[in-house]
Amino acid sequence: MLDQSLAEIGRGVSRPYDPRNFYDKFAELAARAPESRALLFKKEGQSYSDLVFRAAAVRKALFEKGISPGTRVAFQLDPGFDLIAIKLGILSAGCSYVPISNKEAVDRATYILEDSAAGCFVTQSSYAHRPVGETLPRLIVEDIDWAAADHPDPVITPAGSEAYVIYTSGTTGNPKGVVITHHSMVQFGESISALYETTAEDVVQYFYSPSVDTSVEEMCLAFFATATLSIATETERHAPPLLERAMKDKGVTIAILPLKIGMQMQPEQLTDLRLVIFGGEAVHAEIVKKWQAAWRKVYNGYGPTEATVACIQMHCQPSDSPPPIGRPMANHFVLLVDTDGKTPVPLGERGEIAVAGPGIAQGYLNRPDLTAEKFVINPHARDATEAVFYLTGDIGRWNADGFLEYHGRGDDQVKINGHRVEISEIENAFLQHEDVDFAAVICEGTGEERFLHAFVRAHEGRPTDAKAYWSALQKRLPFQMIPRKISFLTEVPVTRSGKVDRKRLPDFTIPEPAKEAHA
């Protein structure tokens, strides 16, 4: 029997949610405000009726390619109007989408296409030369007839159907696909919009790559309130002063930002911004103080991709201590469990954060072993929505005020600028190089200054060429997973139990400065 105090503190409020699929809900809301501004990009805008029409053009183009409902459709596109239309068009065709970052390494992009069994690849003419998806039916966005009027009707998709598959860093050397349903997507969108009290007057910043699940939150916040989604350009995403200027000029009222970007901006200039959310990595006290204002709320958002973007939220107040991650969102149940993955720990003690609720993913694509390990039966379920716990691997503790604190990872996964990174995937990528005998990667620095440092031992007689290693890694890994520094080892230090002693790695390096990558 679960202790009543754990049940009370661990459950979010109950609220009903729409049983329809995501596109049906979007289309119904768009029909209520057809001339309202849906999108902003650079100096141009599009209405909700424009967006519905363009999604229909995508749907028609997919059907003309022979793509049938239930197909996974992958895409790789730059930020812009087309990106949003493609996502909605795929969903309206009864398909699910598989986003690939426009900066993705060719080998990793190819793996995602193969592992997901994508039936179509959507891209743009400037990327058509890339050796990605060459064996699949290709749809080039510039070839879509955006003016065509004879559109097929949207496909009525059950809410329990797959909506998207987002790939995250994996421990096997390859990324793993997280499968999210329309049901999870809709309930999350409704819950987060209600929590942040989004209205049609809001302008929501669209900052993240579609390969990062935070982009789903940005889209939901805007569309579930028929508000405006303001799309950042690729340049703005990597230049905080330019992003700040664009947000000010377009009157952005809600933004979700990485800590590193937030620390480089001047929030006092953003007088329209009423709400800013930080997440994806541990939020520190400094960022809260920097962004707090009389007219602005600061939130700490927590949640793995496996729980549909976010499941715990905290309205932060200025303090000298890092803010907690907060309380469970609506319809979610959070329990801290012991190392067995099921025994609750008492209030005030640390345990692994286990999450149940309608946002929990279906599991990992093609990974029944890992799905069974991480998605477990919840013996304390109150109803069917709580039937499965996702074991996050994160360590938490309930504080005396009833808020959940984050106490780091229980494994070798780290966060770099908001990106989830499995250390073992990087190490495996090093070992694919014929010259490498051993590789270990550690995370150094704190906060937004964290970076990856690789320690490598080459096979006897083989060269120690950092530039060659970086070049090879760029073909296999996304940029956030490429170590900034590489040091070469004379030998590998081990503990008494024979495991690699990561703390002593710096003591066994060749006596020369570590090679550092330069952007």
N, C-alpha and C positions, 0 to 999 in steps of 0.2 A: 504494500500500500504506500503510495507516494505521500510524503509529508505535505500537509495542507499548505504550509508556508512556502514550499518550493513550487507548488501548483499555482498559488496566487501570484507570486512574484514573477513566475516564468511565462505566464500567459498574457498575450495582448488582448485588447478588447475584441469582442465579436461583432462583426458587421456583415451584412449580406453583400454579395457581389454579382455582377452580370454574368449569366451563364453562356453568353454568346462568344463566338470567336473574335479575335482582335480586329480583323478587318471589318466585320459586320458592325461592331460597336463604333469603330472610327467613321464608317460611312454614314451611320445613323446620326452621329453627332455633327458631321460635316454638313448633312442635309439641313440641319437646323440653322446653320450660319454660313451659307454658301459663299457669300461675298466677303466674309471676314478674312483677314490676312492670316494665312497658314504658315508661310515661309518667308524668310528674308535671307538674301545672299548677296554680298557686296552691296550694290545700290538698287537691287531689284527685289520685287516681292511677288508672291503667288497667293491667290485666294484658295479657300478650301475647295471650291468647285473646280478650280484649275488642277488641284492636286488629285482629286478624284478622277478627273478626265485623263490625266497623265498616267495614273495607276492603271486605268483601263487600257490605255495604249500599250503598256508593258504586258498586261495580261493577254491581249490579242497577239502581241509579238511572240510570246512564249508558246501559245497554242499553235501559231503558224509554224513554229520550229518543231512541232510534234511533242511538246512537253505536256504531260498529263498530270492531273491532280495527284498529290502524294509524292511527287518527285522532289528531291533536294536540289535547289538551285544555288550555286555559289556565285559570288560576285566580288570583284576587285575594282574599286572606283575611287576617284578623288572626291573631296567634299563638294557639294553643290545640290541643285534642285534634282538632278537625275538620280542621285544616291537615294533620296527619300522616296521618289516615285518608284524606283526599282524594288525597294523593300516592301512597299505597300502593294505593288503589282504582283510580286511573287506570292504574298499571302492571299491576295484576292483570287489568285488562280488555283487556290487549294494546295499550294506547294509550301515547303518550308525553306528558309534561307540559311545559307552558310557564308558568313562574311569573312573575307580575307583582307587583311590590312594592305593598303596600297604601298607599304614599305616592306612587305613580307619577303623573306628570302625565298628564292625559287624552289629549293629543295623542300622547304617546309610547306610552301603553298601547294606543291605537287602532292606531298603526303596528305594534306588536308583534303584535297580533291579525291584522292584514291580512297582514303579511309572513310570518307562520308558517302562514297558512291554517288557523288553528284551527277545528275543527269543533264546538266546544262551549266555553262560558265558565261556569266555576263561581265563584260569589261568595256573599256573605252579604247578608241583608236590609238591613243598614245601609248597604250600598254599592249597592243595587239601583237607586237613583235616578240614579247616575252615568251619563253618556252614553257608556258603554263596552260594547262587545259587544252592542249592542241588536239587531243583525240576526242574531245567532247563537242557536242553542238555548241556553237558560240553565238552569243548575241552581243553585237557592238551597239552601244547606246546611240551613237550617231546614226545608225541605220534604222532606228525605230521611227515609224511614221506617227509622230506626235499629233498630227492634225486629223488622222483618220477618225471617223465618227461611228462606224458600224462595229461597236465593241460588243463582245460576248458578255453575258451576265457573270457576276462574281460567283465563284463556287461556294456553296454552303458547306463549310467545314465544321465538323464536331469540335466542341471546345476542348475535348481531350486529345485532339490531334497535335502532332508536332508542329511548332511554329518556327523555331530556329535551333541551330546547333552552333555553339560558340566553342572554339578550341582554346584550351588553357594549357599552361606548361605541364608536362608530364614527367613521371619518375623513370620511365623506360627509355628515355632518349628521344621520344616522339611526343607531340602534344596529344591531349585527349579531348574528345568532343563531348560537351555537356548538352543534353537534350532537354529543351524547355517547351512546354505545351502552350497553346492559346489560353487555356484555363489559368495557368500560372501567370502568364503575361498580363491578362486582363485584371485578375485580382490584385496583382502588384500595382498596376497603373491606377486603379481606383483607390487603393489604400494610400499610396504615396501622394496622389493629388489631393485627397481629403486631408492628410496630415499637414501638407504645406499650404492648404487653402488656396490652390491655384484658381484663378479666374480668367475670363476671356480678355481681360485687360493686361495680363502678364505677357512678358517677352522672355522666353526661355532660351538660354544659350545652348547651342548644340556644338560641343567642343570635342567630344571623344570620337575616336575611330569606331566604326561599326563593329569591329572585331573585339571591342571592349564592351562588356554588358552595360556599363553606365550609359551608353548611347541609347539603350532601351528606356532607361529612366527619363532621359532628356526628352525623348519623343513622347512618352506617355504623359509627362507633365504638361506639355503643350497641347497635345491632341485631345486629351480627356477633358480639357476645359475650353476647347476651341480657341486657345491662345496662339501666340506666334512663336515659331521656332526659328531662332536666328542662327544661321550656319556659319561657323568660323571657317576662314580659308586655311589652306595648308600652312601658309606663311604665318598667319595669326596664331595658329596652334603652337608654334615654336618660338614666338617672339612676344613675351608678355606685354611690352609697351604697346605693340600694335593691337593685341587682343584687348587691352584696356581701352584704347582709343575707340575700337569698333564697338565694344560694349557700351561705352558712353554715348557714342553717336546714335546707336540704335535703341537706346533706352532699355537695355536688358534689366529685368527685374529679378530673375532667378538664374543662378549659375552653380554648376557643380565643377569644382576645380581640383586638380592635383595640388598637393602641398607645395611642391617646388615652384609651380607657376604662381600660386597665391602669394608666396613670400617675395616674389619679384615684382608684384603689382602695387599700385598706390590706391587702396580702397576708398580713400576720402574723395577721390575724383568721381566715384561711381554713385552719384546721389540717387539714381533711380533703383539701384540694386537693393531690394528689400530682404532677400534671402540668399545665403551662400552655403553650400554644402561641401564639406571635405570628407574624403573617405579613401578606401583602397589601401591605406597604410595608417600607422598609428598617428593620431592627431596630437599635436603638442600645444602647450599653453600659449606659446608665443603667437601662433597663427590665429588663435581665438581672440586674443587681445588686439591684434593688428586689424582684424576685420569687424569686430563688434562696433556697433553704432546705435544711436537712439532709434533710428529708422530701420535697422537691419538685424535680422536674426542669423545666428551661425549654428549650423547643425553638423554633428558628427554622424556619418552614415556608415553602418557596418553590414556586410553580407557577402558571402561567396557567390560566384557565378551559379553554383549548384542550388542556391536558394532564390533564384530570379532576382538578381541585382542586390537587393538589400532586405534585411529582415529585422534589424535593430536600429533604433534612431535615438539621438540625444540632442536636445536643445541646449547648447553650451552657454555657460556664463563665464565671464572673465575670472581667472584664478591663476595662482602660481603653480598649480598642478595640472597635469594632462587631464582632459575631460574623460569621463567614462564613455563607453559606447552606447549606454542608455538602457531602454526598455524594448521588449518585443513589439513589432508592428502588429496591426490588426490581424486576427485569426492565426497568429503564429505562437508556437510553444517552444521555449528555450530551457534547456536543462543542462547543468554542468555534471559531467559523469567522470567516473574513475577510469583507470587505464583499461578496464575490461570493456569499455564502451557502452555500459548499460547501468551500472550502479550509481545512483545519485550521490554527490558529495554534499555534506552539510553546508548550510549558509555560512559564508565567510571564508570557506576553504576554496582552493583553486581546483579547477577541473576542466576537462575538454568541453568546449561549447558544442552541444548537440542541438540541432534545429529541426522542428517539425512544422508542417503547415501546408497550405495550398501552393506555396511558392517552390516547394521542393521539386527538383528536376526528376525526370524519369530515370536518369542514371547516365552512365558513360557509354557512348556509342561503341559497339564492338568490344566492350571490356566487361564481360559479365563477372569476372573475378574481382576487379576493382569495385564494380558497382555493389557486389555483395559485401565487400569489406567496408565500404563507406556509407552505404544506404542500408540501414539496419531496422529491424522491427522495433517499434516503440512500445514497450510493455506498459507504458503509462498513458496510452492514447485515450482521449476522452471521446473521440469520434473518428470517422474515416479520414478526415483531413489531417489528423495527427498520427496516422498509422505508421509512417516511416520517419525515422530520424536520419538526418545527414550529419555525420561526424566531421566537423570542420577541420580538426587538427589544431585549432586555435585554443589557447588557454585563457580562461576567464575567472572572475571572482565577483560575487555580489557584494557591494559595499554596504555600509550601515544605512545609507539613504535609499537602498533598494534599486540602485543602478548597477549595471554590469560593467566591470572594468576589463580591459584587454591586457593580457600579460604575455603576449608573444606567441610564438609557434611551439608546437610540441614535436616538430620534425625539422627537416632541413629546407623547408620552403621559406622564402623570404619575399619581401616586397621592395621593389626598386621603382621609385617615382610612381607608385600606384599600380604597377604591373606585378602580377603574381608570377614568381620565378621559382622553378624547381631546380635546385643546385645540381641534382643528379643528371638532369637533361643537358646542362652545359658540360659537365664532366664527360658524359657519354659522347658529346659532339667532339670534344678534344680527342678522345680515344679513337675516333674514326680516321684521324690523321696518321698516316703510316709511320711518321717519325716519333709519335708519342707513346711512351710506355706507361705513364701514370699522370693523372691530373686530379687536382683537388681545387675547389673554388670556395672562397669565404667572402662574407660581406663585411666591408669596413665602413667607417664613418657613421654618422648619425643623422636622423631626420631626412631632409631633402638632399643632404650631401652624401647619402649612402652610395656605395659603388661596389662592384665586384672585382676581386683580386684573384687571379688564377695562379696556382703553383704547379709547374709542369716538369716532368722528368722525361728526357728523350731517350730512345733506345741507344745502347752503346754504339758510338761511332756515327750517330746521326746528328745533323746540325740542330742548334737551338735558335730557330728563326721566328721571332715573335711576329714579324710582318706576315710571314707565310701562314702562321696559325690564324691571325686575325682575318686574313683573306679567305681561308677555308671556313671559318666560323660564319662569316657574313653570308655564305651560301646556304647555311643550315639553320641559322638562328635569327630571330628578330633583334633589332638594335638594342633593346633594353636588356637582352640576355648576353651580350658580348662584354666580357670583362674589360674594364678600363686599364688594368695593369696585369702584366704577366711576369712572374719571377720563375727562375729555373732552379730545380732542386739538385743537390749533390746526392741525397738519399731521402727516403721517406720515413719520417718519425712515426713511431707507433706507441700505443699505450701498452700497459701490462697485459691486457686482454688481446692484444694483437691488432686492434683497430687503429686506423690512421689518427694520429694526434694532431688535430687541426690547429690547436693553440700553439704548437711548437713549429709549425711549418716555416715561419720566418727565420728560425734559427738554423735551417738546413739549406738555405739558398746559396747559389753561387755568389761570391762576394763582388757584386756589381749592382748598380741601381736597377730596380724593376723597370722593364720596358712599359711605357705608357702610351695608350692609343690617343691620337689627336683627331678631333672631329674635322 
